[in-house]
Amino acid sequence: MSFTLLIRLLCAALIFQLSSCVPATQTGTSYSRREARVLQQVKIGKVLEVAEVVIEGTKSGAGGIVGGAVGAIAGRNTGSGAGGEIAAVLGGAVGSVVGAKIEEARTRASGREYTIRLENGEVVSVVQAFDPKIPIFAGDDVKLLSQKGSYRVTRLNTAGRR
């Protein structure tokens, strides 16, 4: 197998691996299969404040592993003997760092922190991914849905609004 073909295959593997690291959306209106048809607790409230936040990307290690392999192979093929071995180690180290950074950046999400006053007067805050199709604004009446320690916020009476 030629060096160029090997690098292309490893780059394709890196892209495939990093694409599979992208988490399912974490908006108030997206549900996983295991969340469907499960009883949820509902609380009603009014949004007091909305703040933009960044939800950090995954750090599974897959990006670092694949990036390290690509870097090590690329470094190893730059020379022979001790020089090639040193280049392989350096290439692997650099590739690992770059691969981990790529994984985290590709899976990062724009989110919102919603501060909500519930009907009972309690004030709570929930962070979730931003859904531009159904934005939530300060002053909106919302449902706070909880299921096994996981919470989501959705607008109440979303039909015909904004």
C-alpha positions in Angstrom: 0.0 0.0 0.0 1.4 3.4 -1.0 2.1 6.1 1.6 -0.4 8.5 -0.1 -3.2 5.9 -0.1 -2.6 5.1 3.5 -2.7 8.8 4.5 -6.0 9.2 2.5 -7.5 6.2 4.2 -6.6 7.4 7.6 -7.9 11.0 6.9 -11.2 9.4 5.7 -11.3 7.4 8.9 -10.6 10.6 10.9 -13.5 12.4 9.2 -15.8 9.5 9.6 -14.9 9.0 13.3 -15.3 12.7 14.1 -18.7 12.9 12.2 -20.0 10.1 14.4 -18.9 12.0 17.5 -21.4 14.8 16.8 -24.1 14.5 19.5 -27.8 14.4 18.7 -29.3 17.8 19.0 -30.1 18.9 22.5 -32.9 21.3 21.8 -36.2 21.4 23.7 -38.0 19.8 20.8 -35.7 16.9 19.9 -36.1 13.5 21.5 -34.0 10.3 21.3 -35.8 7.0 20.7 -35.4 6.0 24.4 -37.1 9.3 25.5 -40.2 8.8 23.4 -43.3 7.4 25.1 -41.9 8.0 28.6 -43.8 9.8 31.3 -42.5 13.3 31.9 -43.1 15.7 34.8 -44.3 19.1 33.7 -43.9 22.5 35.4 -45.2 25.8 33.9 -43.3 29.0 34.2 -42.4 32.3 32.6 -38.9 33.1 31.1 -37.2 35.9 33.0 -34.0 36.0 31.1 -32.3 34.3 28.1 -28.5 34.2 27.8 -26.4 32.9 25.0 -24.0 30.1 26.0 -21.6 27.6 24.3 -22.1 23.9 25.0 -18.7 22.3 24.8 -18.0 19.6 22.3 -17.3 15.9 23.1 -13.9 14.8 24.3 -14.2 11.1 23.7 -10.5 10.6 22.7 -11.4 9.3 19.2 -10.2 12.5 17.5 -6.9 12.3 19.4 -6.4 8.6 18.6 -7.1 8.9 14.9 -5.1 12.2 14.6 -2.2 10.6 16.4 -2.2 7.7 14.1 -2.3 9.9 11.0 0.5 12.2 12.4 2.7 9.2 13.3 2.4 7.6 9.9 3.1 10.9 8.2 6.0 11.6 10.4 7.5 8.1 10.0 7.5 8.5 6.2 9.5 11.7 6.3 12.8 10.0 7.0 14.6 6.8 7.8 16.4 5.4 10.9 16.4 7.4 14.1 15.2 10.6 12.3 12.1 8.9 11.0 11.4 7.5 14.4 11.7 10.9 16.0 9.5 12.4 13.3 6.9 9.6 13.9 6.8 10.4 17.6 6.5 14.1 17.0 4.0 13.7 14.2 1.9 11.4 16.5 2.0 13.9 19.4 1.0 16.9 17.2 -1.6 14.8 15.3 -3.2 13.7 18.6 -3.5 17.2 19.9 -4.9 18.5 16.5 -7.3 15.5 16.3 -8.7 16.2 19.8 -9.2 19.9 19.0 -11.0 19.1 15.8 -13.3 16.6 17.6 -14.2 19.2 20.3 -14.8 22.0 17.7 -16.9 19.9 15.4 -19.3 18.8 18.2 -19.6 22.2 20.0 -23.1 23.7 20.0 -24.7 27.1 20.4 -27.0 27.1 23.4 -29.2 29.2 25.6 -29.5 29.5 29.4 -33.1 30.1 30.3 -33.9 31.5 33.8 -37.5 30.7 34.6 -39.9 31.6 37.4 -42.2 28.6 38.0 -45.9 29.0 39.0 -45.0 28.2 42.6 -42.5 31.2 42.7 -39.4 29.1 42.5 -36.7 30.3 40.0 -34.7 27.7 38.0 -32.3 27.7 35.2 -31.9 25.3 32.3 -29.3 25.2 29.5 -30.0 23.5 26.2 -29.0 23.8 22.5 -30.6 26.7 20.6 -33.3 25.9 18.2 -33.7 28.8 15.7 -36.9 27.4 14.4 -38.6 27.8 17.7 -36.8 30.5 19.7 -37.7 31.2 23.3 -37.7 34.8 24.5 -37.8 36.5 27.9 -41.5 36.9 28.8 -42.6 33.7 27.0 -44.7 31.2 28.9 -42.9 27.8 28.9 -43.2 24.2 29.9 -40.3 22.7 31.9 -40.3 19.0 31.1 -38.3 16.6 33.3 -37.5 12.9 32.7 -35.0 10.9 34.8 -33.0 14.0 35.9 -32.9 15.5 32.4 -34.8 18.8 31.7 -35.9 20.6 28.6 -37.7 23.9 28.0 -40.4 24.3 25.3 -42.7 27.2 24.6 -46.2 26.9 25.8 -48.9 27.3 23.0 -46.3 27.4 20.2 -48.9 27.4 17.4 -49.1 30.7 15.6 -46.5 32.4 17.8 -43.7 34.6 16.4 
